[in-house]
């Protein structure tokens, strides 16, 4: 009986490792799943960091759902918060700049994409950070899953910091790990730039599969590869797998955690090597 029990436990552990991240998302870190007193008590107990996952609602070819950035940002932010051990995750920012609406530009040329002005996006982030700080949070980190608004994150953070109410950070390490670092990993495995792509290609599709396979219509991957740019696909998703995507996930989580810890330490000790007075 003991042997059977041990075998079952091992089997369940193996299955758990194979589960998509969305199915094993970190529990207890999402602000919207807490009551107000629960959050208040957590902050009083020492939680002083909030992560703001930023996604977007945009086309990603015929094979990836419109909300991929929203799901990825939320799940990955949960993983990052769990690893930090002292952070909460704000609700996902799902409305972001995606190009001009009239005449339509960039992703707005495809059905389902929703775009807002840069100024509205930056104001939303600024107010979100200030709201969180009003409740006792000291450091707010913007985690952007999309490349098009990275500069907007930095502008919003600068405005928050200028007022001095709290500290806001545009976490470039998150997006750098999802693109530059992950792309380098894929190249080491023999994939070329043209296949890796910049949008809805191998890298993008693999990350989505790793986070939640439901984000990808696998039967439409070939259609995306054939359609190319005209179908909103930049790259070739044909050989994308969840296994490849998990490499990118670990890169994103590890790089983000390290960068957050470094930023918080720098804020606590802005001048670790003061000059000696004579």
WORAJO-V129234 format. One line per field, one symbol per residue. phi: phi as a letter, one per 20 degrees, with the letter a starting at -180 (. if undefined). psi: psi as a letter, one per 20 degrees, with the letter a starting at -180 (. if undefined). burial: + if it has 24 or more other C-alpha atoms within 12 Angstrom, else -. A space follows every 50 residues. Layout:
BEGIN
phi=???
psi=???
burial=???
END
This chain:
BEGIN
phi=.ffffffffffffffffeffgfecffendegfedeffffgffffepfccc ddfddqdbfbmedcffdgffffffffffffffffnbcddfgfeedbfcof ebffclfffdgnfcccfgfffffffgfffffffgeofdcddedeecffcg ffgffffffffffmfaddceefffffffdgffffffffeneegfegmcam efffffgffffagffdeffdffffffflgfenddpcegefcfffffffgf ffffffffffffffffffcfcfcffefe
psi=ggggggggggghggghhiqqhhikqpqjiogijqrghggghgghiiojpp poppdqorqlaiipqhkghgggggghhgggghhgikqrprqpoiorpjrq goqprciiiqphppqrqghgghhggghgghgghhjiphppppopiqhijg hhghggghgghhhjhapqponhhghghhfgghhhghhhjjqrghggrioj bggggggghhgohiipnhijghhgghhbhhjkpnaojgjpqhgghhghgh gggghggghgggghghhhmimimqqpq.
burial=-------------------+++--+++-+++-------+--++---++++ +++++++++++++++++++++++++++++++++++++++++++++++++- -----+++++--++++-+--++++++++++-++-++++++++++++++++ +++++++++++---+++++++++++++++++++-++----+-++++++++ ++++++++++++++++++-++++++--++-++++++++++++++++++++ +++++++-+++-++--------------
END
